[in-house]
Amino acid sequence: MKADRLLSALLLLQAHGKLTVRQLAERLEVSQRTAHRDMEALSAAGVPVVALRGANGGWQLDEAWRTEVPGLDEAELRALLMAQPRVLGDEHLAHSAERAFEKLLAAMPVAMRARAAFIQERLHVDTTGWSITPENLATLPTVQDAVSQNRRLTIRYRAANNELVERSLDPLGLVAKGSTWYLVARTPDGMRTYRVSRIEEASLLDAPCERPTDFDLAAYWKASTAELLGRRKYTVTLRADARAAEELSRWQYGVRCADASPDEEGRVLMRVPFEEEEHAAFVVRGLGPRVDVVEPTALRDRILAEAAELLRRAKH
């Protein structure tokens, strides 16, 4: 409904201060023309929204004007309670979020608090995986400080090849994919994405972050993951046990279950995209007997030949 969309637009402006028409349109999932008409409708209704002209223009809400957040309905309350702070994945960050969460619940009307307590008694979120080493998020608070304070950051980073490198960068945003956190940053070599669990040390610098004009974190993440998937043209079909299936889903982009029902051995059929055969062979070797290569047959024959060679050597 238009009234709901106008309220959403108003809350977006209140939260962000200023947004371009493009940003409003993307967040409201409408055309830019509709977003522009919505801003004009808010202005006609007496809401002090101001159109800013020029290359960096957009719409801005008068800083002196605020509105109260409306009460939650049943569906919104359930969604809020299901998004519990424990899903943040870091103990200290989760504790801070829990306190904020409790304050929010305390501010609700008595009837809504009672309903929230009723739902909480019947809901538990366990974010730990089965037999999976948890993410090391010791540096996440420092990285978060750099992002929120708009300050440059120096990191010591353990790359995928196990090489330890040092980087000075402009942190532009954090992305949570499941329980895995990523830092999106600008470096002298361009935009880069860093897995936070691989950042071994992080230090804030006394210099402001240089943020590109109109940088959109969500749009960048969508484009970069699509590009990554586009490079992975070598698809492998595997029969994987439960542990291997979870690890593949956690570490590889674009994994799809070809058949979600386990077979008599408890294994599921999965299609996993890789950049090339060498990468696929490396992963399959690491998983060992927990996966069977179904196709392509060339990869299956390669893995069997390598296993036979290892067995031959072990006998000598």
C-alpha positions in Angstrom: 0.0 0.0 0.0 1.1 3.6 -0.7 0.6 4.6 2.9 2.9 1.9 4.1 5.5 2.8 1.5 5.4 6.5 2.5 5.9 5.6 6.1 8.9 3.4 5.1 10.4 6.2 3.1 10.0 8.6 6.1 11.7 6.1 8.4 14.5 5.6 5.9 15.1 9.3 5.7 15.0 9.6 9.5 17.5 6.8 9.9 19.9 8.0 7.1 19.4 11.7 7.0 19.8 12.0 3.2 19.3 9.5 0.4 19.4 9.8 -3.4 16.3 9.0 -5.4 18.1 5.9 -6.7 18.8 4.7 -3.1 15.2 5.3 -2.1 13.9 3.5 -5.1 16.1 0.5 -4.4 15.1 0.2 -0.8 11.4 0.7 -1.4 11.6 -1.6 -4.5 9.9 0.9 -6.8 10.9 3.0 -9.8 12.8 6.2 -9.3 9.8 8.1 -10.7 7.6 6.6 -8.1 10.1 7.4 -5.3 10.2 11.0 -6.5 6.4 11.2 -6.4 6.4 9.7 -2.9 8.7 12.5 -1.7 6.5 15.1 -3.2 3.5 13.4 -1.5 5.3 13.6 1.9 6.1 17.3 1.3 2.5 18.0 0.4 1.4 16.3 3.6 3.5 18.7 5.6 6.5 16.5 6.3 9.6 18.7 6.0 11.5 16.9 3.3 13.9 19.0 1.2 15.1 18.2 -2.4 18.9 18.7 -2.7 20.0 19.5 -6.3 23.3 18.7 -8.0 25.5 15.7 -8.5 25.4 14.8 -4.8 21.7 15.7 -4.4 18.8 13.7 -3.2 16.2 14.1 -0.5 16.8 15.1 3.1 14.6 15.2 6.2 14.8 18.3 8.4 17.1 17.4 11.3 14.8 19.1 13.9 11.9 16.9 12.8 11.3 13.4 14.3 8.4 11.0 14.4 7.7 8.2 16.8 8.2 4.7 15.5 4.7 3.0 15.2 3.8 0.0 17.2 4.7 -3.4 16.0 2.1 -5.8 14.7 2.2 -9.6 15.4 4.2 -10.5 12.3 6.8 -7.8 12.9 7.2 -8.8 16.6 7.8 -12.4 15.6 10.4 -11.4 13.0 12.1 -9.1 15.6 12.4 -11.9 18.1 13.6 -14.4 15.6 16.5 -12.0 14.6 18.1 -12.5 18.0 21.4 -10.9 18.7 23.1 -14.3 19.1 23.2 -14.6 15.3 25.9 -11.9 15.3 28.4 -14.7 15.9 30.7 -12.7 18.3 30.2 -13.1 22.1 31.0 -9.5 23.1 29.1 -8.0 20.2 26.1 -10.2 21.0 26.1 -9.2 24.7 25.9 -5.5 23.7 23.2 -6.2 21.2 21.3 -8.2 23.9 21.2 -5.2 26.2 19.9 -3.0 23.4 17.4 -5.6 22.6 16.2 -5.7 26.2 15.8 -2.0 26.3 13.7 -2.1 23.1 11.4 -4.7 24.6 11.1 -2.7 27.8 9.9 0.3 25.9 7.0 -1.7 24.4 3.5 -1.4 25.7 2.6 -3.9 28.5 0.5 -6.0 26.2 3.2 -6.2 23.6 5.8 -7.1 26.2 3.7 -10.0 27.5 3.3 -11.3 23.9 7.0 -11.0 23.4 7.7 -13.0 26.6 5.2 -15.6 25.4 7.1 -16.0 22.0 10.6 -15.9 23.6 9.7 -18.9 25.9 9.0 -20.9 22.7 12.0 -19.8 20.6 15.7 -20.7 20.8 18.4 -19.8 18.3 21.5 -22.0 18.3 24.1 -20.5 15.9 26.7 -23.2 16.4 27.2 -25.7 13.6 27.9 -29.4 14.0 31.6 -30.2 14.3 32.6 -26.9 12.7 35.3 -24.7 14.0 33.7 -21.3 14.9 34.8 -18.1 13.2 37.6 -16.2 15.0 36.0 -12.8 15.4 38.5 -11.3 17.8 39.2 -8.3 15.6 35.6 -7.6 14.7 35.0 -4.9 17.4 38.0 -3.0 16.1 36.9 -3.3 12.5 33.4 -2.2 13.5 34.9 0.8 15.2 36.8 1.8 12.1 33.6 1.5 10.0 31.4 3.4 12.4 34.0 6.1 13.1 34.9 6.5 9.4 38.6 6.0 10.1 41.4 4.3 8.1 42.5 0.9 9.3 45.7 -1.2 9.2 45.3 -5.0 9.2 47.5 -8.1 9.2 45.6 -10.5 7.1 46.1 -14.3 6.6 45.4 -14.8 2.9 43.9 -18.0 1.4 47.4 -19.2 0.5 48.3 -18.8 4.2 50.6 -15.8 3.4 50.5 -13.1 6.1 50.2 -9.6 4.6 49.8 -6.1 6.0 47.4 -3.6 4.5 46.3 0.0 5.1 42.8 0.6 3.8 39.6 2.6 3.8 36.9 0.4 5.5 33.6 1.0 3.8 31.3 -1.5 5.4 30.7 -4.9 7.0 28.7 -7.8 5.5 27.4 -10.7 7.5 26.8 -13.8 5.3 25.4 -16.4 7.7 27.7 -16.3 10.7 30.6 -15.3 8.5 31.7 -11.6 8.5 33.4 -9.7 5.6 35.0 -6.3 5.5 34.5 -4.4 2.2 37.4 -1.8 1.8 39.1 0.4 -0.7 42.8 -0.2 -1.2 45.4 1.3 -3.5 44.7 -1.7 -5.8 40.9 -1.1 -5.8 38.0 -2.5 -3.9 38.6 -5.6 -1.9 36.7 -8.0 0.4 38.4 -9.4 3.5 37.1 -12.3 5.7 37.1 -10.9 9.2 38.1 -14.2 10.8 41.4 -14.1 8.8 42.3 -10.6 10.1 44.8 -11.4 12.8 45.5 -7.8 13.9 43.7 -4.6 13.3 44.6 -1.0 14.3 42.7 2.3 13.8 44.7 5.1 12.2 44.4 8.8 13.0 43.1 9.6 9.5 39.6 9.7 8.0 38.4 7.1 5.6 38.0 8.3 2.0 34.6 7.0 1.0 33.7 7.0 -2.7 30.8 9.2 -3.6 27.4 7.4 -3.6 29.0 4.1 -2.6 26.2 1.5 -2.0 27.4 -1.4 0.1 24.4 -3.7 -0.7 24.8 -3.1 -4.5 28.6 -3.7 -4.3 28.1 -7.0 -2.5 25.5 -8.2 -4.9 27.7 -7.3 -7.9 30.9 -8.8 -6.5 29.3 -12.1 -5.5 27.6 -12.3 -8.9 31.0 -11.7 -10.5 32.6 -14.4 -8.3 29.9 -16.9 -9.3 30.3 -15.9 -12.9 34.0 -16.9 -12.8 33.1 -20.4 -11.5 32.4 -22.3 -14.6 33.6 -25.7 -13.4 30.6 -27.4 -11.7 31.1 -30.6 -9.8 28.4 -33.0 -8.5 29.3 -34.6 -5.2 27.7 -37.1 -2.8 28.6 -35.6 0.6 28.0 -36.7 4.2 26.4 -34.2 6.6 29.6 -32.7 7.8 31.1 -32.3 4.4 27.8 -30.8 3.1 27.8 -28.2 5.8 31.5 -27.3 5.2 30.9 -27.0 1.5 27.9 -24.7 2.0 29.9 -22.6 4.5 33.0 -22.2 2.4 31.9 -22.2 -1.2 29.6 -19.7 -3.0 26.8 -21.0 -5.1 26.4 -24.5 -3.6 23.1 -26.1 -4.5 21.5 -29.4 -3.2 20.6 -31.5 -6.2 18.6 -33.7 -3.8 18.0 -32.6 -0.3 16.9 -36.1 0.8 19.8 -38.1 2.2 20.4 -41.6 0.7 20.7 -44.8 2.7 24.3 -43.8 3.8 23.1 -40.4 4.9 24.7 -38.5 2.0 23.2 -35.8 -0.1 23.8 -34.9 -3.7 25.3 -31.4 -4.2 26.4 -29.3 -7.1 29.4 -27.1 -6.3 30.9 -24.5 -8.6 34.6 -24.0 -8.8 36.8 -21.7 -10.9 38.8 -24.7 -12.4 39.5 -28.4 -12.1 42.6 -27.8 -10.0 40.6 -25.9 -7.4 38.0 -28.6 -7.3 40.6 -31.4 -7.0 42.2 -29.5 -4.0 38.9 -29.3 -2.2 37.9 -32.9 -2.9 41.3 -34.2 -1.7 40.8 -32.3 1.6 37.4 -33.7 2.2 38.7 -37.2 1.6 36.2 -40.1 2.1 33.5 -37.8 3.2 32.6 -37.0 -0.5 32.3 -39.0 -3.7 32.7 -37.4 -7.1 29.7 -38.2 -9.3 30.7 -36.0 -12.2 32.5 -34.9 -14.2 34.1 -38.3 -14.7 37.5 -36.8 -15.6 37.7 -35.4 -12.1 36.6 -38.6 -10.5 39.2 -40.6 -12.5 41.9 -38.1 -11.5 41.0 -38.5 -7.8 41.0 -42.3 -8.0 44.3 -42.3 -9.9 45.9 -40.1 -7.3 44.5 -42.3 -4.5 45.9 -45.4 -6.2 49.3 -43.7 -6.5 49.3 -42.8 -2.8 48.4 -46.4 -1.9 51.2 -47.8 -4.1 53.8 -45.5 -2.5 52.6 -46.5 1.0 53.3 -50.1 0.2 56.9 -49.4 -0.7 
